[in-house]
Amino acid sequence: MIKKEFVELYCTRHNIEEKQGQKDIENFLDTLKYALTIDKNLIFRNFGSFEVRKTKERVVVDPKNISKKIDVKSRKYVKFKISRTFEDKLAD
């Protein structure tokens, strides 16, 4: 499902206009991004948790020139872990 389909589903489920649904979802996503910049953990009970993690700096081999080494800087990424209750609900 893509974002547009999700917005349509949200609007039909809550009986609102598509423009308002798009605005609601954008506001939620912006708030989610902002919350993860403030704190590295965000937990939704019975849904899951988002955690900002960081990769380690490392040296990798250039695929085009095997003798050349490339230094890769660390970067941040978001990991989502599903809650056990939500996972059980999806399994049914």
Jmol script that loads the backbone (N, CA, C; Angstrom):
load data "model"
ATOM      1  N   MET A   1       0.850  -1.170   0.000  1.00  0.00           N
ATOM      2  CA  MET A   1       0.000   0.000   0.000  1.00  0.00           C
ATOM      3  C   MET A   1       0.898   1.237   0.000  1.00  0.00           C
ATOM      4  N   ILE A   2       0.576   2.165  -0.861  1.00  0.00           N
ATOM      5  CA  ILE A   2       1.327   3.411  -0.909  1.00  0.00           C
ATOM      6  C   ILE A   2       0.588   4.479  -0.102  1.00  0.00           C
ATOM      7  N   LYS A   3       1.256   5.612   0.076  1.00  0.00           N
ATOM      8  CA  LYS A   3       0.708   6.659   0.934  1.00  0.00           C
ATOM      9  C   LYS A   3      -0.658   7.146   0.460  1.00  0.00           C
ATOM     10  N   LYS A   4      -0.824   7.301  -0.835  1.00  0.00           N
ATOM     11  CA  LYS A   4      -2.098   7.787  -1.374  1.00  0.00           C
ATOM     12  C   LYS A   4      -3.228   6.815  -1.044  1.00  0.00           C
ATOM     13  N   GLU A   5      -2.974   5.535  -1.186  1.00  0.00           N
ATOM     14  CA  GLU A   5      -3.980   4.525  -0.856  1.00  0.00           C
ATOM     15  C   GLU A   5      -4.277   4.528   0.645  1.00  0.00           C
ATOM     16  N   PHE A   6      -3.244   4.753   1.439  1.00  0.00           N
ATOM     17  CA  PHE A   6      -3.431   4.820   2.888  1.00  0.00           C
ATOM     18  C   PHE A   6      -4.307   6.012   3.263  1.00  0.00           C
ATOM     19  N   VAL A   7      -4.075   7.148   2.615  1.00  0.00           N
ATOM     20  CA  VAL A   7      -4.894   8.340   2.879  1.00  0.00           C
ATOM     21  C   VAL A   7      -6.350   8.060   2.510  1.00  0.00           C
ATOM     22  N   GLU A   8      -6.585   7.421   1.373  1.00  0.00           N
ATOM     23  CA  GLU A   8      -7.949   7.088   0.956  1.00  0.00           C
ATOM     24  C   GLU A   8      -8.617   6.146   1.962  1.00  0.00           C
ATOM     25  N   LEU A   9      -7.894   5.157   2.434  1.00  0.00           N
ATOM     26  CA  LEU A   9      -8.416   4.235   3.439  1.00  0.00           C
ATOM     27  C   LEU A   9      -8.758   4.968   4.733  1.00  0.00           C
ATOM     28  N   TYR A  10      -7.870   5.836   5.160  1.00  0.00           N
ATOM     29  CA  TYR A  10      -8.090   6.630   6.375  1.00  0.00           C
ATOM     30  C   TYR A  10      -9.339   7.503   6.237  1.00  0.00           C
ATOM     31  N   CYS A  11      -9.492   8.129   5.080  1.00  0.00           N
ATOM     32  CA  CYS A  11     -10.641   9.022   4.859  1.00  0.00           C
ATOM     33  C   CYS A  11     -11.959   8.249   4.821  1.00  0.00           C
ATOM     34  N   THR A  12     -11.979   7.118   4.162  1.00  0.00           N
ATOM     35  CA  THR A  12     -13.214   6.340   4.100  1.00  0.00           C
ATOM     36  C   THR A  12     -13.551   5.745   5.462  1.00  0.00           C
ATOM     37  N   ARG A  13     -12.552   5.340   6.220  1.00  0.00           N
ATOM     38  CA  ARG A  13     -12.784   4.730   7.526  1.00  0.00           C
ATOM     39  C   ARG A  13     -13.306   5.737   8.542  1.00  0.00           C
ATOM     40  N   HIS A  14     -12.833   6.995   8.440  1.00  0.00           N
ATOM     41  CA  HIS A  14     -13.228   8.024   9.401  1.00  0.00           C
ATOM     42  C   HIS A  14     -14.233   9.018   8.826  1.00  0.00           C
ATOM     43  N   ASN A  15     -14.662   8.766   7.597  1.00  0.00           N
ATOM     44  CA  ASN A  15     -15.690   9.574   6.940  1.00  0.00           C
ATOM     45  C   ASN A  15     -15.320  11.066   6.910  1.00  0.00           C
ATOM     46  N   ILE A  16     -14.124  11.358   6.394  1.00  0.00           N
ATOM     47  CA  ILE A  16     -13.674  12.738   6.252  1.00  0.00           C
ATOM     48  C   ILE A  16     -13.225  12.971   4.816  1.00  0.00           C
ATOM     49  N   GLU A  17     -13.022  14.226   4.459  1.00  0.00           N
ATOM     50  CA  GLU A  17     -12.574  14.567   3.109  1.00  0.00           C
ATOM     51  C   GLU A  17     -11.113  14.182   2.935  1.00  0.00           C
ATOM     52  N   GLU A  18     -10.749  13.926   1.687  1.00  0.00           N
ATOM     53  CA  GLU A  18      -9.392  13.471   1.400  1.00  0.00           C
ATOM     54  C   GLU A  18      -8.354  14.537   1.739  1.00  0.00           C
ATOM     55  N   LYS A  19      -8.703  15.805   1.525  1.00  0.00           N
ATOM     56  CA  LYS A  19      -7.769  16.890   1.822  1.00  0.00           C
ATOM     57  C   LYS A  19      -7.458  16.939   3.318  1.00  0.00           C
ATOM     58  N   GLN A  20      -8.477  16.781   4.147  1.00  0.00           N
ATOM     59  CA  GLN A  20      -8.284  16.778   5.592  1.00  0.00           C
ATOM     60  C   GLN A  20      -7.504  15.538   6.032  1.00  0.00           C
ATOM     61  N   GLY A  21      -7.778  14.395   5.416  1.00  0.00           N
ATOM     62  CA  GLY A  21      -7.054  13.167   5.740  1.00  0.00           C
ATOM     63  C   GLY A  21      -5.578  13.277   5.401  1.00  0.00           C
ATOM     64  N   GLN A  22      -5.275  13.867   4.256  1.00  0.00           N
ATOM     65  CA  GLN A  22      -3.881  14.078   3.847  1.00  0.00           C
ATOM     66  C   GLN A  22      -3.177  14.974   4.870  1.00  0.00           C
ATOM     67  N   LYS A  23      -3.864  16.019   5.310  1.00  0.00           N
ATOM     68  CA  LYS A  23      -3.291  16.946   6.285  1.00  0.00           C
ATOM     69  C   LYS A  23      -3.054  16.251   7.619  1.00  0.00           C
ATOM     70  N   ASP A  24      -4.002  15.423   8.062  1.00  0.00           N
ATOM     71  CA  ASP A  24      -3.853  14.694   9.323  1.00  0.00           C
ATOM     72  C   ASP A  24      -2.641  13.769   9.296  1.00  0.00           C
ATOM     73  N   ILE A  25      -2.493  13.035   8.204  1.00  0.00           N
ATOM     74  CA  ILE A  25      -1.382  12.083   8.099  1.00  0.00           C
ATOM     75  C   ILE A  25      -0.048  12.807   8.002  1.00  0.00           C
ATOM     76  N   GLU A  26       0.008  13.908   7.261  1.00  0.00           N
ATOM     77  CA  GLU A  26       1.244  14.700   7.178  1.00  0.00           C
ATOM     78  C   GLU A  26       1.622  15.250   8.548  1.00  0.00           C
ATOM     79  N   ASN A  27       0.630  15.741   9.293  1.00  0.00           N
ATOM     80  CA  ASN A  27       0.899  16.249  10.641  1.00  0.00           C
ATOM     81  C   ASN A  27       1.431  15.143  11.551  1.00  0.00           C
ATOM     82  N   PHE A  28       0.848  13.955  11.453  1.00  0.00           N
ATOM     83  CA  PHE A  28       1.317  12.838  12.273  1.00  0.00           C
ATOM     84  C   PHE A  28       2.759  12.472  11.914  1.00  0.00           C
ATOM     85  N   LEU A  29       3.062  12.381  10.625  1.00  0.00           N
ATOM     86  CA  LEU A  29       4.419  12.015  10.208  1.00  0.00           C
ATOM     87  C   LEU A  29       5.438  13.081  10.605  1.00  0.00           C
ATOM     88  N   ASP A  30       5.071  14.350  10.484  1.00  0.00           N
ATOM     89  CA  ASP A  30       5.972  15.420  10.903  1.00  0.00           C
ATOM     90  C   ASP A  30       6.229  15.359  12.402  1.00  0.00           C
ATOM     91  N   THR A  31       5.190  15.089  13.171  1.00  0.00           N
ATOM     92  CA  THR A  31       5.341  14.980  14.619  1.00  0.00           C
ATOM     93  C   THR A  31       6.202  13.776  14.988  1.00  0.00           C
ATOM     94  N   LEU A  32       6.031  12.677  14.265  1.00  0.00           N
ATOM     95  CA  LEU A  32       6.844  11.481  14.490  1.00  0.00           C
ATOM     96  C   LEU A  32       8.323  11.785  14.233  1.00  0.00           C
ATOM     97  N   LYS A  33       8.613  12.460  13.132  1.00  0.00           N
ATOM     98  CA  LYS A  33      10.000  12.829  12.807  1.00  0.00           C
ATOM     99  C   LYS A  33      10.581  13.740  13.881  1.00  0.00           C
ATOM    100  N   TYR A  34       9.786  14.732  14.302  1.00  0.00           N
ATOM    101  CA  TYR A  34      10.264  15.676  15.317  1.00  0.00           C
ATOM    102  C   TYR A  34      10.514  14.969  16.647  1.00  0.00           C
ATOM    103  N   ALA A  35       9.627  14.062  17.028  1.00  0.00           N
ATOM    104  CA  ALA A  35       9.783  13.332  18.287  1.00  0.00           C
ATOM    105  C   ALA A  35      11.055  12.489  18.274  1.00  0.00           C
ATOM    106  N   LEU A  36      11.402  11.922  17.127  1.00  0.00           N
ATOM    107  CA  LEU A  36      12.609  11.099  17.041  1.00  0.00           C
ATOM    108  C   LEU A  36      13.878  11.947  17.037  1.00  0.00           C
ATOM    109  N   THR A  37      13.767  13.225  16.678  1.00  0.00           N
ATOM    110  CA  THR A  37      14.943  14.097  16.785  1.00  0.00           C
ATOM    111  C   THR A  37      15.164  14.527  18.229  1.00  0.00           C
ATOM    112  N   ILE A  38      14.086  14.629  19.010  1.00  0.00           N
ATOM    113  CA  ILE A  38      14.202  15.016  20.421  1.00  0.00           C
ATOM    114  C   ILE A  38      14.688  13.850  21.273  1.00  0.00           C
ATOM    115  N   ASP A  39      14.061  12.690  21.108  1.00  0.00           N
ATOM    116  CA  ASP A  39      14.394  11.511  21.902  1.00  0.00           C
ATOM    117  C   ASP A  39      14.598  10.349  20.946  1.00  0.00           C
ATOM    118  N   LYS A  40      15.515   9.468  21.262  1.00  0.00           N
ATOM    119  CA  LYS A  40      15.819   8.383  20.323  1.00  0.00           C
ATOM    120  C   LYS A  40      14.851   7.211  20.400  1.00  0.00           C
ATOM    121  N   ASN A  41      13.950   7.208  21.378  1.00  0.00           N
ATOM    122  CA  ASN A  41      12.959   6.138  21.506  1.00  0.00           C
ATOM    123  C   ASN A  41      11.551   6.717  21.489  1.00  0.00           C
ATOM    124  N   LEU A  42      10.668   6.049  20.763  1.00  0.00           N
ATOM    125  CA  LEU A  42       9.256   6.429  20.734  1.00  0.00           C
ATOM    126  C   LEU A  42       8.447   5.142  20.808  1.00  0.00           C
ATOM    127  N   ILE A  43       7.641   5.003  21.853  1.00  0.00           N
ATOM    128  CA  ILE A  43       6.922   3.752  22.097  1.00  0.00           C
ATOM    129  C   ILE A  43       5.426   3.983  22.011  1.00  0.00           C
ATOM    130  N   PHE A  44       4.755   3.166  21.204  1.00  0.00           N
ATOM    131  CA  PHE A  44       3.301   3.127  21.130  1.00  0.00           C
ATOM    132  C   PHE A  44       2.871   1.784  21.712  1.00  0.00           C
ATOM    133  N   ARG A  45       2.190   1.819  22.834  1.00  0.00           N
ATOM    134  CA  ARG A  45       1.755   0.582  23.482  1.00  0.00           C
ATOM    135  C   ARG A  45       0.834  -0.192  22.546  1.00  0.00           C
ATOM    136  N   ASN A  46       0.978  -1.509  22.536  1.00  0.00           N
ATOM    137  CA  ASN A  46       0.197  -2.444  21.709  1.00  0.00           C
ATOM    138  C   ASN A  46       0.367  -2.203  20.214  1.00  0.00           C
ATOM    139  N   PHE A  47       1.387  -1.474  19.813  1.00  0.00           N
ATOM    140  CA  PHE A  47       1.679  -1.274  18.387  1.00  0.00           C
ATOM    141  C   PHE A  47       3.132  -1.577  18.093  1.00  0.00           C
ATOM    142  N   GLY A  48       4.046  -0.845  18.738  1.00  0.00           N
ATOM    143  CA  GLY A  48       5.460  -1.075  18.525  1.00  0.00           C
ATOM    144  C   GLY A  48       6.284   0.102  18.988  1.00  0.00           C
ATOM    145  N   SER A  49       7.581   0.047  18.700  1.00  0.00           N
ATOM    146  CA  SER A  49       8.466   1.129  19.111  1.00  0.00           C
ATOM    147  C   SER A  49       9.408   1.490  17.971  1.00  0.00           C
ATOM    148  N   PHE A  50       9.722   2.779  17.922  1.00  0.00           N
ATOM    149  CA  PHE A  50      10.684   3.297  16.966  1.00  0.00           C
ATOM    150  C   PHE A  50      11.934   3.678  17.742  1.00  0.00           C
ATOM    151  N   GLU A  51      13.089   3.334  17.194  1.00  0.00           N
ATOM    152  CA  GLU A  51      14.346   3.641  17.869  1.00  0.00           C
ATOM    153  C   GLU A  51      15.351   4.143  16.843  1.00  0.00           C
ATOM    154  N   VAL A  52      16.019   5.246  17.178  1.00  0.00           N
ATOM    155  CA  VAL A  52      17.072   5.775  16.313  1.00  0.00           C
ATOM    156  C   VAL A  52      18.360   5.067  16.694  1.00  0.00           C
ATOM    157  N   ARG A  53      18.975   4.433  15.710  1.00  0.00           N
ATOM    158  CA  ARG A  53      20.236   3.726  15.931  1.00  0.00           C
ATOM    159  C   ARG A  53      21.314   4.322  15.040  1.00  0.00           C
ATOM    160  N   LYS A  54      22.545   3.955  15.328  1.00  0.00           N
ATOM    161  CA  LYS A  54      23.671   4.492  14.576  1.00  0.00           C
ATOM    162  C   LYS A  54      24.573   3.344  14.132  1.00  0.00           C
ATOM    163  N   THR A  55      24.985   3.381  12.869  1.00  0.00           N
ATOM    164  CA  THR A  55      25.905   2.361  12.373  1.00  0.00           C
ATOM    165  C   THR A  55      27.326   2.725  12.785  1.00  0.00           C
ATOM    166  N   LYS A  56      28.203   1.755  12.749  1.00  0.00           N
ATOM    167  CA  LYS A  56      29.600   2.000  13.084  1.00  0.00           C
ATOM    168  C   LYS A  56      30.355   2.470  11.847  1.00  0.00           C
ATOM    169  N   GLU A  57      31.413   3.223  12.092  1.00  0.00           N
ATOM    170  CA  GLU A  57      32.298   3.567  10.981  1.00  0.00           C
ATOM    171  C   GLU A  57      33.042   2.307  10.580  1.00  0.00           C
ATOM    172  N   ARG A  58      33.264   2.146   9.277  1.00  0.00           N
ATOM    173  CA  ARG A  58      33.926   0.927   8.820  1.00  0.00           C
ATOM    174  C   ARG A  58      34.642   1.179   7.507  1.00  0.00           C
ATOM    175  N   VAL A  59      35.455   0.222   7.137  1.00  0.00           N
ATOM    176  CA  VAL A  59      36.189   0.277   5.879  1.00  0.00           C
ATOM    177  C   VAL A  59      35.647  -0.834   4.993  1.00  0.00           C
ATOM    178  N   VAL A  60      35.241  -0.482   3.768  1.00  0.00           N
ATOM    179  CA  VAL A  60      34.707  -1.471   2.831  1.00  0.00           C
ATOM    180  C   VAL A  60      35.560  -1.472   1.571  1.00  0.00           C
ATOM    181  N   VAL A  61      35.395  -2.527   0.795  1.00  0.00           N
ATOM    182  CA  VAL A  61      36.149  -2.670  -0.454  1.00  0.00           C
ATOM    183  C   VAL A  61      35.326  -2.100  -1.599  1.00  0.00           C
ATOM    184  N   ASP A  62      35.991  -1.330  -2.469  1.00  0.00           N
ATOM    185  CA  ASP A  62      35.335  -0.777  -3.651  1.00  0.00           C
ATOM    186  C   ASP A  62      35.055  -1.923  -4.624  1.00  0.00           C
ATOM    187  N   PRO A  63      33.792  -2.141  -5.030  1.00  0.00           N
ATOM    188  CA  PRO A  63      33.477  -3.262  -5.925  1.00  0.00           C
ATOM    189  C   PRO A  63      34.118  -3.149  -7.309  1.00  0.00           C
ATOM    190  N   LYS A  64      34.354  -1.926  -7.768  1.00  0.00           N
ATOM    191  CA  LYS A  64      34.963  -1.747  -9.094  1.00  0.00           C
ATOM    192  C   LYS A  64      36.471  -1.996  -9.066  1.00  0.00           C
ATOM    193  N   ASN A  65      37.095  -1.599  -7.975  1.00  0.00           N
ATOM    194  CA  ASN A  65      38.537  -1.759  -7.831  1.00  0.00           C
ATOM    195  C   ASN A  65      38.789  -2.404  -6.475  1.00  0.00           C
ATOM    196  N   ILE A  66      39.006  -3.711  -6.466  1.00  0.00           N
ATOM    197  CA  ILE A  66      39.086  -4.484  -5.225  1.00  0.00           C
ATOM    198  C   ILE A  66      40.240  -4.027  -4.339  1.00  0.00           C
ATOM    199  N   SER A  67      41.309  -3.516  -4.919  1.00  0.00           N
ATOM    200  CA  SER A  67      42.445  -3.102  -4.110  1.00  0.00           C
ATOM    201  C   SER A  67      42.198  -1.770  -3.396  1.00  0.00           C
ATOM    202  N   LYS A  68      41.139  -1.061  -3.768  1.00  0.00           N
ATOM    203  CA  LYS A  68      40.839   0.237  -3.164  1.00  0.00           C
ATOM    204  C   LYS A  68      39.895   0.063  -1.967  1.00  0.00           C
ATOM    205  N   LYS A  69      40.214   0.729  -0.866  1.00  0.00           N
ATOM    206  CA  LYS A  69      39.398   0.687   0.342  1.00  0.00           C
ATOM    207  C   LYS A  69      38.653   2.021   0.478  1.00  0.00           C
ATOM    208  N   ILE A  70      37.409   1.949   0.971  1.00  0.00           N
ATOM    209  CA  ILE A  70      36.594   3.141   1.158  1.00  0.00           C
ATOM    210  C   ILE A  70      36.206   3.240   2.624  1.00  0.00           C
ATOM    211  N   ASP A  71      36.405   4.426   3.211  1.00  0.00           N
ATOM    212  CA  ASP A  71      35.971   4.672   4.583  1.00  0.00           C
ATOM    213  C   ASP A  71      34.509   5.098   4.552  1.00  0.00           C
ATOM    214  N   VAL A  72      33.673   4.372   5.292  1.00  0.00           N
ATOM    215  CA  VAL A  72      32.247   4.678   5.357  1.00  0.00           C
ATOM    216  C   VAL A  72      31.967   5.290   6.720  1.00  0.00           C
ATOM    217  N   LYS A  73      31.387   6.480   6.715  1.00  0.00           N
ATOM    218  CA  LYS A  73      31.063   7.159   7.965  1.00  0.00           C
ATOM    219  C   LYS A  73      29.833   6.517   8.604  1.00  0.00           C
ATOM    220  N   SER A  74      29.687   6.747   9.902  1.00  0.00           N
ATOM    221  CA  SER A  74      28.507   6.225  10.581  1.00  0.00           C
ATOM    222  C   SER A  74      27.301   7.062  10.167  1.00  0.00           C
ATOM    223  N   ARG A  75      26.133   6.444  10.240  1.00  0.00           N
ATOM    224  CA  ARG A  75      24.899   7.150   9.896  1.00  0.00           C
ATOM    225  C   ARG A  75      23.805   6.700  10.839  1.00  0.00           C
ATOM    226  N   LYS A  76      22.759   7.505  10.921  1.00  0.00           N
ATOM    227  CA  LYS A  76      21.634   7.169  11.774  1.00  0.00           C
ATOM    228  C   LYS A  76      20.526   6.552  10.934  1.00  0.00           C
ATOM    229  N   TYR A  77      19.777   5.649  11.546  1.00  0.00           N
ATOM    230  CA  TYR A  77      18.628   5.042  10.892  1.00  0.00           C
ATOM    231  C   TYR A  77      17.578   4.729  11.948  1.00  0.00           C
ATOM    232  N   VAL A  78      16.347   4.541  11.504  1.00  0.00           N
ATOM    233  CA  VAL A  78      15.243   4.258  12.411  1.00  0.00           C
ATOM    234  C   VAL A  78      14.881   2.782  12.317  1.00  0.00           C
ATOM    235  N   LYS A  79      14.820   2.131  13.459  1.00  0.00           N
ATOM    236  CA  LYS A  79      14.433   0.724  13.520  1.00  0.00           C
ATOM    237  C   LYS A  79      13.074   0.637  14.187  1.00  0.00           C
ATOM    238  N   PHE A  80      12.173  -0.136  13.585  1.00  0.00           N
ATOM    239  CA  PHE A  80      10.849  -0.355  14.148  1.00  0.00           C
ATOM    240  C   PHE A  80      10.776  -1.773  14.680  1.00  0.00           C
ATOM    241  N   LYS A  81      10.301  -1.903  15.902  1.00  0.00           N
ATOM    242  CA  LYS A  81      10.098  -3.228  16.493  1.00  0.00           C
ATOM    243  C   LYS A  81       8.628  -3.349  16.848  1.00  0.00           C
ATOM    244  N   ILE A  82       7.976  -4.351  16.290  1.00  0.00           N
ATOM    245  CA  ILE A  82       6.547  -4.557  16.496  1.00  0.00           C
ATOM    246  C   ILE A  82       6.302  -5.109  17.891  1.00  0.00           C
ATOM    247  N   SER A  83       5.186  -4.705  18.514  1.00  0.00           N
ATOM    248  CA  SER A  83       4.865  -5.214  19.844  1.00  0.00           C
ATOM    249  C   SER A  83       4.330  -6.643  19.726  1.00  0.00           C
ATOM    250  N   ARG A  84       4.449  -7.367  20.798  1.00  0.00           N
ATOM    251  CA  ARG A  84       4.023  -8.763  20.799  1.00  0.00           C
ATOM    252  C   ARG A  84       2.516  -8.878  20.599  1.00  0.00           C
ATOM    253  N   THR A  85       1.737  -7.983  21.205  1.00  0.00           N
ATOM    254  CA  THR A  85       0.281  -8.061  21.066  1.00  0.00           C
ATOM    255  C   THR A  85      -0.153  -7.771  19.627  1.00  0.00           C
ATOM    256  N   PHE A  86       0.488  -6.811  18.986  1.00  0.00           N
ATOM    257  CA  PHE A  86       0.157  -6.496  17.600  1.00  0.00           C
ATOM    258  C   PHE A  86       0.601  -7.615  16.667  1.00  0.00           C
ATOM    259  N   GLU A  87       1.742  -8.208  16.962  1.00  0.00           N
ATOM    260  CA  GLU A  87       2.236  -9.343  16.165  1.00  0.00           C
ATOM    261  C   GLU A  87       1.286 -10.527  16.271  1.00  0.00           C
ATOM    262  N   ASP A  88       0.773 -10.785  17.457  1.00  0.00           N
ATOM    263  CA  ASP A  88      -0.197 -11.866  17.639  1.00  0.00           C
ATOM    264  C   ASP A  88      -1.494 -11.575  16.896  1.00  0.00           C
ATOM    265  N   LYS A  89      -1.914 -10.316  16.903  1.00  0.00           N
ATOM    266  CA  LYS A  89      -3.132  -9.922  16.203  1.00  0.00           C
ATOM    267  C   LYS A  89      -2.979 -10.119  14.686  1.00  0.00           C
ATOM    268  N   LEU A  90      -1.784  -9.813  14.149  1.00  0.00           N
ATOM    269  CA  LEU A  90      -1.548 -10.009  12.717  1.00  0.00           C
ATOM    270  C   LEU A  90      -1.477 -11.490  12.338  1.00  0.00           C
ATOM    271  N   ALA A  91      -1.028 -12.322  13.273  1.00  0.00           N
ATOM    272  CA  ALA A  91      -0.899 -13.744  13.010  1.00  0.00           C
ATOM    273  C   ALA A  91      -2.260 -14.432  12.893  1.00  0.00           C
ATOM    274  N   ASP A  92      -3.283 -13.873  13.530  1.00  0.00           N
ATOM    275  CA  ASP A  92      -4.630 -14.476  13.489  1.00  0.00           C
ATOM    276  C   ASP A  92      -5.284 -14.297  12.153  1.00  0.00           C
TER     277      ASP A  92
END
end "model"
wireframe off; spacefill off
backbone 0.3
color backbone group
